[in-house]
Amino acid sequence: MDLARRLQPFLDQGLIRGVPSRFQILQGELQMWPTVLSADVTDEPRYAGAPLGHPVIRQPVIFAMIGPDHLRIGTGLGARVGSTITHLHFTFHAGMPVWDLQVLQTHPDGLAQLERSTEALLGAATTSDRRRMRWLRRVLPRPEAYLSAFLGPGGYIARAERFEYPTASEEAPALEEWSFSLTGFMDHCLELPERPGAIGARLPLYLLSRATEGLRGGQRSGWSKVPPRPGPM
């Protein structure tokens, strides 16, 4: 993966200061994993009323739709465009899903693909779209309202195309910027040691410390600390 090329749109807009090293990103991903896992737990009220909304049932359904990419815990940059789009469709996001939109923006036509796919899903354009919408109604209550928020001049996709991204403090006060947006994450990673040699023999313990920081209360979005955010439902 040419990370510099993928991140170029954000470099051009001045949204990130530079491109982190692979090791810096690894450290950030280790620090982030409790946040990724906790988000699905704390949004449970958003799935209430859907026949397959319970996580024990919902997650296998989403895995069947996405495939192995659904199991990735990290930046999402390694996932296929289609996987990220399906994730956005089948996983409720309260407010603008900044991180995932920015991941799509690292692909030349990622946002355009999301727009076409969302319009087709809402319009039941094909047999496949109708089938997917039936599954979506089993996972999300009132999915039409959720999907519609992506479309139109003031929708999430158009705002992303204009780089009109909200900050964490505006959209999700329980989160820090580095765990809210891909751009915030990249800037956060730039502050971490650039190479393993800078840590030396302490490397295994250091990486373990990074991985458990969220569980130890080192970041505000731990398992029990993120209240459900108000959304357009």
PERA-V264884 format. One record per helix or strand. SS is the DSSP state (hx for helix, st for strand). FROM is the first residue (numbers start at 0). TO is the last residue. If there is no record, write none. Layout:
SS;FROM;TO
SS;FROM;TO
This chain:
hx;2;11
hx;21;41
hx;43;46
hx;54;65
hx;67;70
hx;80;89
hx;97;104
hx;109;122
hx;126;138
hx;142;147
hx;155;160
hx;167;170
hx;176;179
hx;181;188
hx;195;197
hx;199;211
